Each structure stands twice: as C-alpha cells, then as structure tokens.
C-alpha cells in the first residue's frame, strides 16, 4: 500500500487520476478515492503468529514405559502404606518419603505434627482406588494442607523412580552418554521429532520450535530429555547448543514437574531419573501444584497456557484422558467468540467408549468454539500412530 504522503511527494493529489499501463500496452485511468490514501505508518500490520499446540497426558509418556494414571495411583498407594510394627515403630511404605514426612513435622513453626502427615498418608493410600487421579483427590481435599504435602511427596518420588525405569533413562554406565534411539523408534517422541525437523537444518530449529507449544499434564521431563539428546544425535550439536535451541520451545507443566534438568537454567536441578536426598525430594515436591494453584493467575502460567490452547491453529491431544478438571484448566470460562471454522483438533481417545468420545468432542466444540466437523478423535490410534496418520495436517508452521 502507498501512503498519501508518498503520493503527495510524487506530485499526486487525493482524488486525482493515475495512469497505468494495461497488459495490452495502452494507458488506462484509475480514480483513487481519498479514503484509500492512508498513511501506512499509522497501520499496525499483524505479524503472522500461526502455531501448533500439543496437549500431553499420561498416555504419551507411557510409550517410554512411564506409568499410566492408574499405575501412578498404585505406586503412590504402595509408597504411602505405612504401618506401626511390633516395636511400635513406623514401617512399610517408602523410606525416603518417611524421612521427608518426619522432617516436615519437625520444621520450626510447622502447623502439623509428624503424626498429622502419617494420617494424611493413610487417607491417600486408602482412597487411591476410588480417585479418578491423584490430582483429583488432592483437589477434593484442597482445604487440608497435609494431604497436599504428602500427595506431592508421593508424586515426586514415583515419577523420579519411573524416569529411572523408562526407556529414556541414560545410565551412568552408558559409555555413549545418550539415549538408545532404537528403543524409541516406534514412539510418538520419534514421530514428533521428525515433524519438527522435516527439511530443517540446525539453524532452522529455533524458528521452527518457536511455532510449537507443549502443555503437558505429566510431572516427568521425558519430552525435554528426549529432544535434548535427539538434537545432539541428529545434528551433531554440542550440549550447550542443544540447550539453547530448546530454549525457543514453550513447554508448560500446569501441575509442575519434578525439578529442572541439569542443562536447564531455572529451578532445582534434578538429573533425569536421578537419585536424590529426602531434603531435595521435599524441595521438588513443594514446586508441584494442585489444580487450585495451577489455575492461580499469580502462582502459575495459566493465561499463557489457555492462550496456547485457544489460539492454536492446530490443537493435538496425545494420551490425554479429558478429565473435566483438566479441561477446565485448559479452557477456563467460555469465551464469547464466533465458532472458529479454520481451527483443527486431533486427538487420541484410546480406552474411551464411543459415547464418551462423542460427548468429549461436543465439549471441546463448546469450550474452544471449534467447528465440530474439524474435531477428529481416534479411539483405535495411539500417540505414535496418530502423528504419522495426520502428518500433513500436523506440519509445524515455518517461522515468519
């Protein structure tokens, strides 16, 4: 567009006729109305901001042999199965958690005694079979700080143990000091990396990753750990460069994570699957968030999370159970906007009945103001199968 100032400087007046060559070579006259002669300096041209968002549930990490939601509940119940032995000493459960509970009760100024934490542990242990998830149980007892403290300790302990038993774990005895990519060839992790790196050189990665958002309800660091090693292996980059590249990828953990990985810049550093002391376990557990904390505008990144979900051109759910609590966290209150026909939604729905799948699709259409015909949920596909199936629709947008 040409500004009125530029036209005036060239000797033209608003409303005057401009001469333009026709393709035939003859001149024609074009009348330019005054209203079209706008100074472009006053116009804020929109910057392209197309991006794709992936929402991850426990089913996605399961492909790296991490526990499902139900398996996590089982691990937590087992770790909190404390009892008094014949010598009137506390036994059973996880030794490190027991040490952490004792330390919490002995803290100066603590409002809870050691026995309060053991009582909370027994309540959690007894109710895990009934709870939809550990997050739901903690939220149902949001007025009880002891329940939250013990639940978070059990979560942190279970996740770190699971990382150590996963196919992504790099043993200190591994002379190559990297993950075994052969074991991950048929997982969604590998399929995701292929999407990101399609026709991309190393220098293209920061721009590519800036067009991706990850919202993971998992406490683990499986994706971050995998990408860090994958970039080094595929492009031959140094660890520092891989870490810098990954700083362009936005990854949100609404409920927190079990510490920062050593190459990350913020938070308590905890190696992937690494053994930690009971005091560090307590520090990590205290960074985890309940639903109420995760939706607090002052204590979380909830606005960034909701914008990442609502404004994405393409939204992908992988291994997500679509619990109502988590959908509320993702979308918040209903937005008064027209149905967005151009937005696309894809997702795995393994383990869901056909009727529940239809109900969830209807809920998504209302919460996200999506066109229901643009929502695709597949009950028969895993995360590793969904990405190749729709790879052309799930291409990562190029950087502007």
C-alpha positions as semicolon CSV with decimal commas, in nm:
position;residue;x (nm);y (nm);z (nm)
1;X;0,000;0,000;0,000
2;X;0,125;0,353;-0,084
3;X;0,079;0,631;0,172
4;X;-0,086;0,966;0,094
5;X;0,236;1,135;0,198
6;X;0,429;0,930;-0,052
7;X;0,181;1,013;-0,329
8;X;0,189;1,382;-0,248
9;X;0,564;1,378;-0,256
10;X;0,544;1,226;-0,602
11;X;0,317;1,509;-0,721
12;X;-0,022;1,341;-0,687
13;X;-0,333;1,480;-0,519
14;X;-0,605;1,276;-0,343
15;X;-0,880;1,208;-0,593
16;X;-0,651;1,261;-0,891
17;X;-0,629;1,011;-1,173
18;X;-0,325;0,786;-1,204
19;X;-0,213;0,644;-1,534
20;X;-0,132;0,276;-1,554
21;X;-0,028;0,053;-1,839
22;X;-0,272;-0,214;-1,943
23;X;-0,127;-0,555;-2,036
24;X;-0,208;-0,459;-2,395
25;X;0,029;-0,164;-2,370
26;X;-0,241;0,105;-2,372
27;X;-0,285;0,355;-2,088
28;X;-0,588;0,345;-1,861
29;X;-0,704;0,586;-1,588
30;X;-0,763;0,478;-1,227
31;X;-0,956;0,704;-0,989
32;X;-0,820;0,673;-0,633
33;X;-1,075;0,779;-0,368
34;X;-0,946;0,998;-0,088
35;X;-1,030;0,729;0,175
36;X;-0,789;0,478;0,022
37;X;-0,491;0,713;0,054
38;X;-0,393;0,612;0,408
39;X;-0,059;0,671;0,567
40;X;0,077;0,320;0,629
41;X;0,276;0,449;0,925
42;X;-0,050;0,458;1,122
43;X;-0,139;0,096;1,045
44;X;-0,033;-0,188;1,276
45;X;0,010;-0,475;1,034
46;X;-0,047;-0,814;1,204
47;X;0,259;-1,032;1,239
48;X;0,196;-1,395;1,135
49;X;0,171;-1,598;1,454
50;X;0,045;-1,937;1,344
51;X;0,144;-2,217;1,579
52;X;0,053;-2,572;1,675
53;X;-0,011;-2,686;2,032
54;X;0,025;-3,037;2,171
55;X;-0,153;-3,131;2,495
56;X;0,004;-3,433;2,662
57;X;-0,142;-3,678;2,910
58;X;-0,001;-3,984;3,084
59;X;-0,070;-4,198;2,777
60;X;0,200;-4,014;2,583
61;X;0,474;-4,083;2,839
62;X;0,353;-4,444;2,860
63;X;0,523;-4,505;2,525
64;X;0,853;-4,455;2,708
65;X;0,735;-4,701;2,977
66;X;0,624;-4,435;3,221
67;X;0,319;-4,521;3,435
68;X;-0,038;-4,450;3,328
69;X;-0,263;-4,252;3,561
70;X;-0,395;-4,572;3,722
71;X;-0,046;-4,717;3,758
72;X;0,071;-4,393;3,921
73;X;-0,211;-4,422;4,173
74;X;-0,094;-4,775;4,253
75;X;0,266;-4,663;4,305
76;X;0,152;-4,381;4,531
77;X;-0,068;-4,609;4,741
78;X;0,220;-4,853;4,784
79;X;0,469;-4,582;4,880
80;X;0,233;-4,446;5,148
81;X;0,135;-4,782;5,301
82;X;0,288;-4,701;5,640
83;X;0,211;-4,908;5,949
84;X;0,334;-4,946;6,304
85;X;0,547;-5,257;6,353
86;X;0,568;-5,484;6,658
87;X;0,822;-5,248;6,816
88;X;0,584;-4,952;6,777
89;X;0,799;-4,804;6,503
90;X;0,671;-4,672;6,172
91;X;0,741;-4,923;5,896
92;X;0,627;-5,002;5,544
93;X;0,591;-4,752;5,261
94;X;0,883;-4,568;5,105
95;X;1,184;-4,499;5,331
96;X;1,269;-4,166;5,170
97;X;0,914;-4,037;5,196
98;X;0,907;-4,146;5,560
99;X;1,221;-3,940;5,625
100;X;1,067;-3,641;5,445
101;X;0,746;-3,663;5,648
102;X;0,943;-3,669;5,970
103;X;1,144;-3,364;5,858
104;X;0,825;-3,176;5,767
105;X;0,678;-3,240;6,110
106;X;0,998;-3,123;6,280
107;X;1,023;-2,796;6,089
108;X;1,034;-2,487;6,312
109;X;0,692;-2,324;6,309
110;X;0,523;-2,620;6,142
111;X;0,146;-2,622;6,198
112;X;0,134;-3,000;6,155
113;X;0,286;-3,276;6,364
114;X;0,459;-3,580;6,218
115;X;0,152;-3,787;6,305
116;X;-0,070;-3,549;6,101
117;X;0,132;-3,631;5,791
118;X;0,112;-4,004;5,859
119;X;-0,265;-3,975;5,897
120;X;-0,280;-3,793;5,563
121;X;-0,067;-4,068;5,407
122;X;-0,307;-4,335;5,530
123;X;-0,606;-4,147;5,388
124;X;-0,442;-4,111;5,047
125;X;-0,336;-4,477;5,044
126;X;-0,685;-4,597;5,133
127;X;-0,863;-4,382;4,872
128;X;-0,647;-4,422;4,560
129;X;-0,866;-4,696;4,416
130;X;-1,165;-4,463;4,427
131;X;-0,996;-4,148;4,297
132;X;-1,007;-4,061;3,922
133;X;-0,648;-3,941;3,968
134;X;-0,415;-3,825;4,244
135;X;-0,471;-3,467;4,124
136;X;-0,846;-3,505;4,168
137;X;-0,803;-3,646;4,516
138;X;-0,578;-3,360;4,626
139;X;-0,821;-3,108;4,481
140;X;-1,112;-3,274;4,663
141;X;-0,920;-3,212;4,988
142;X;-0,790;-2,867;4,897
143;X;-0,863;-2,739;5,248
144;X;-0,619;-2,991;5,400
145;X;-0,254;-2,881;5,353
146;X;-0,125;-3,211;5,494
147;X;-0,298;-3,407;5,216
148;X;-0,142;-3,182;4,954
149;X;0,207;-3,202;5,107
150;X;0,206;-3,582;5,137
151;X;0,047;-3,630;4,795
152;X;0,311;-3,414;4,628
153;X;0,592;-3,606;4,800
154;X;0,448;-3,935;4,677
155;X;0,408;-3,799;4,323
156;X;0,767;-3,670;4,307
157;X;0,908;-3,996;4,438
158;X;0,701;-4,211;4,199
159;X;0,786;-4,002;3,892
160;X;1,161;-3,996;3,956
161;X;1,158;-4,373;4,006
162;X;0,957;-4,414;3,685
163;X;1,203;-4,198;3,488
164;X;1,480;-4,426;3,607
165;X;1,290;-4,731;3,482
166;X;1,190;-4,575;3,148
167;X;1,337;-4,640;2,805
168;X;1,471;-4,283;2,807
169;X;1,695;-4,327;3,108
170;X;2,068;-4,287;3,046
171;X;2,260;-4,499;3,293
172;X;2,585;-4,357;3,434
173;X;2,743;-4,677;3,299
174;X;2,639;-4,584;2,942
175;X;2,968;-4,509;2,767
176;X;2,783;-4,324;2,488
177;X;2,609;-4,096;2,741
178;X;2,288;-4,075;2,536
179;X;1,954;-4,248;2,500
180;X;1,903;-4,565;2,298
181;X;1,716;-4,428;1,995
182;X;1,647;-4,775;1,857
183;X;1,421;-4,843;2,155
184;X;1,226;-4,524;2,079
185;X;1,187;-4,565;1,703
186;X;0,819;-4,659;1,722
187;X;0,716;-4,398;1,979
188;X;0,545;-4,061;1,935
189;X;0,865;-3,896;2,059
190;X;1,041;-4,002;1,740
191;X;0,742;-3,911;1,521
192;X;0,727;-3,565;1,683
193;X;1,098;-3,508;1,623
194;X;1,051;-3,599;1,258
195;X;0,772;-3,341;1,227
196;X;0,985;-3,069;1,381
197;X;1,296;-3,148;1,177
198;X;1,132;-3,212;0,840
199;X;1,351;-3,041;0,576
200;X;1,514;-2,833;0,851
201;X;1,878;-2,754;0,907
202;X;2,011;-2,693;1,256
203;X;1,982;-2,316;1,215
204;X;1,612;-2,355;1,126
205;X;1,526;-2,523;1,455
206;X;1,487;-2,215;1,679
207;X;1,232;-2,069;1,439
208;X;1,052;-2,400;1,398
209;X;1,031;-2,462;1,772
210;X;0,902;-2,110;1,833
211;X;0,588;-2,218;1,641
212;X;0,521;-2,509;1,879
213;X;0,358;-2,504;2,221
214;X;0,354;-2,801;2,460
215;X;0,111;-2,826;2,751
216;X;0,190;-3,141;2,946
217;X;-0,007;-3,264;3,245
218;X;0,276;-3,504;3,320
219;X;0,518;-3,434;3,602
220;X;0,802;-3,604;3,417
221;X;1,060;-3,445;3,184
222;X;1,053;-3,714;2,916
223;X;1,000;-3,483;2,616
224;X;1,261;-3,227;2,722
225;X;1,513;-3,505;2,791
226;X;1,443;-3,678;2,459
227;X;1,471;-3,361;2,248
228;X;1,794;-3,256;2,419
229;X;1,961;-3,583;2,325
230;X;1,791;-3,610;1,984
231;X;1,916;-3,274;1,859
232;X;2,272;-3,365;1,957
233;X;2,249;-3,705;1,793
234;X;2,078;-3,593;1,469
235;X;2,263;-3,267;1,404
236;X;2,590;-3,338;1,583
237;X;2,550;-3,031;1,801
238;X;2,722;-2,960;2,130
239;X;2,513;-2,994;2,450
240;X;2,520;-2,616;2,506
241;X;2,385;-2,553;2,156
242;X;2,109;-2,812;2,200
243;X;2,004;-2,643;2,524
244;X;1,999;-2,302;2,352
245;X;1,786;-2,436;2,066
246;X;1,535;-2,585;2,310
247;X;1,501;-2,252;2,489
248;X;1,284;-2,148;2,190
249;X;1,028;-2,421;2,265
250;X;0,749;-2,326;2,508
251;X;0,671;-2,619;2,740
252;X;0,412;-2,567;3,013
253;X;0,358;-2,803;3,307
254;X;0,028;-2,688;3,466
255;X;0,087;-2,909;3,771
256;X;0,464;-2,861;3,778
257;X;0,749;-3,105;3,717
258;X;0,999;-3,298;3,926
259;X;1,272;-3,037;3,900
260;X;1,469;-2,878;3,620
261;X;1,707;-3,092;3,419
262;X;2,076;-3,003;3,477
263;X;2,105;-2,826;3,139
264;X;1,803;-2,608;3,207
265;X;1,857;-2,268;3,360
266;X;1,585;-2,238;3,624
267;X;1,469;-2,441;3,923
268;X;1,618;-2,712;4,142
269;X;1,841;-2,925;3,917
270;X;1,746;-3,293;3,924
271;X;1,903;-3,540;3,677
272;X;1,658;-3,743;3,471
273;X;1,565;-4,038;3,692
274;X;1,845;-3,943;3,927
275;X;1,855;-4,044;4,290
276;X;1,810;-3,752;4,530
277;X;1,813;-3,694;4,903
278;X;1,499;-3,667;5,114
279;X;1,559;-3,292;5,156
280;X;1,580;-3,242;4,777
281;X;1,270;-3,457;4,734
282;X;1,089;-3,218;4,967
283;X;1,213;-2,919;4,767
284;X;1,095;-3,073;4,440
285;X;0,759;-3,175;4,586
286;X;0,692;-2,821;4,702
287;X;0,720;-2,694;4,343
288;X;0,435;-2,920;4,230
289;X;0,093;-2,757;4,204
290;X;-0,263;-2,855;4,286
291;X;-0,547;-2,765;4,049
292;X;-0,622;-2,451;4,251
293;X;-0,254;-2,347;4,245
294;X;-0,228;-2,435;3,876
295;X;-0,511;-2,200;3,783
296;X;-0,395;-1,912;4,002
297;X;-0,306;-1,610;3,790
298;X;-0,039;-1,509;4,043
299;X;0,117;-1,853;4,101
300;X;0,106;-2,010;3,755
301;X;0,129;-1,953;3,379
302;X;-0,241;-2,018;3,333
303;X;-0,303;-1,731;3,090
304;X;-0,018;-1,841;2,865
305;X;-0,144;-2,198;2,879
306;X;-0,500;-2,103;2,788
307;X;-0,387;-1,875;2,506
308;X;-0,162;-2,153;2,373
309;X;-0,464;-2,383;2,358
310;X;-0,728;-2,140;2,240
311;X;-0,526;-1,951;1,978
312;X;-0,351;-2,250;1,817
313;X;-0,428;-2,312;1,452
314;X;-0,399;-2,683;1,524
315;X;-0,457;-2,848;1,862
316;X;-0,338;-3,203;1,924
317;X;-0,422;-3,420;2,228
318;X;-0,189;-3,716;2,287
319;X;-0,254;-3,974;2,558
320;X;-0,492;-3,731;2,727
321;X;-0,783;-3,865;2,935
322;X;-1,000;-3,549;2,902
323;X;-1,079;-3,533;3,273
324;X;-1,323;-3,249;3,337
325;X;-1,086;-3,092;3,589
326;X;-0,811;-3,066;3,329
327;X;-1,042;-2,938;3,056
328;X;-1,149;-2,661;3,294
329;X;-0,785;-2,577;3,350
330;X;-0,714;-2,565;2,976
331;X;-1,007;-2,355;2,862
332;X;-1,131;-2,165;3,167
333;X;-1,462;-1,982;3,128
334;X;-1,650;-1,982;2,798
335;X;-1,541;-1,716;2,553
336;X;-1,797;-1,512;2,363
337;X;-1,649;-1,551;2,016
338;X;-1,790;-1,696;1,693
339;X;-1,717;-2,056;1,601
340;X;-1,366;-2,073;1,453
341;X;-1,410;-2,287;1,141
342;X;-1,042;-2,279;1,043
343;X;-0,912;-2,437;1,365
344;X;-0,840;-2,810;1,364
345;X;-0,837;-3,051;1,658
346;X;-0,686;-3,401;1,658
347;X;-0,653;-3,644;1,944
348;X;-0,612;-3,998;2,064
349;X;-0,905;-4,146;2,254
350;X;-0,785;-4,496;2,340
351;X;-0,973;-4,651;2,628
352;X;-1,278;-4,428;2,583
353;X;-1,618;-4,561;2,486
354;X;-1,773;-4,437;2,162
355;X;-2,040;-4,246;2,355
356;X;-1,781;-4,077;2,576
357;X;-1,572;-3,989;2,273
358;X;-1,872;-3,814;2,114
359;X;-1,950;-3,633;2,439
360;X;-1,590;-3,514;2,470
361;X;-1,589;-3,390;2,110
362;X;-1,907;-3,194;2,185
363;X;-1,748;-3,048;2,499
364;X;-1,439;-2,942;2,303
365;X;-1,655;-2,773;2,040
366;X;-1,825;-2,564;2,309
367;X;-1,519;-2,489;2,523
368;X;-1,292;-2,398;2,234
369;X;-1,554;-2,259;1,995
370;X;-1,444;-2,516;1,739
371;X;-1,636;-2,636;1,435
372;X;-1,739;-2,988;1,536
373;X;-1,659;-3,113;1,184
374;X;-1,296;-3,012;1,242
375;X;-1,255;-3,229;1,554
376;X;-1,100;-3,572;1,496
377;X;-1,066;-3,812;1,791
378;X;-0,942;-4,167;1,718
379;X;-1,010;-4,450;1,963
380;X;-0,801;-4,703;1,770
381;X;-0,481;-4,496;1,736
382;X;-0,204;-4,447;1,988
383;X;0,002;-4,129;2,000
384;X;0,275;-4,291;1,791
385;X;0,015;-4,387;1,528
386;X;-0,178;-4,060;1,522
387;X;0,114;-3,838;1,423
388;X;0,213;-4,030;1,106
389;X;-0,156;-4,075;1,014
390;X;-0,210;-3,697;1,002
391;X;0,147;-3,584;0,938
392;X;0,050;-3,344;0,657
393;X;-0,211;-3,173;0,874
394;X;0,028;-3,157;1,169
395;X;0,323;-2,994;0,996
396;X;0,500;-2,740;1,212
397;X;0,448;-2,390;1,065
398;X;0,758;-2,225;0,927
399;X;0,896;-1,922;1,107
400;X;0,798;-1,583;0,966
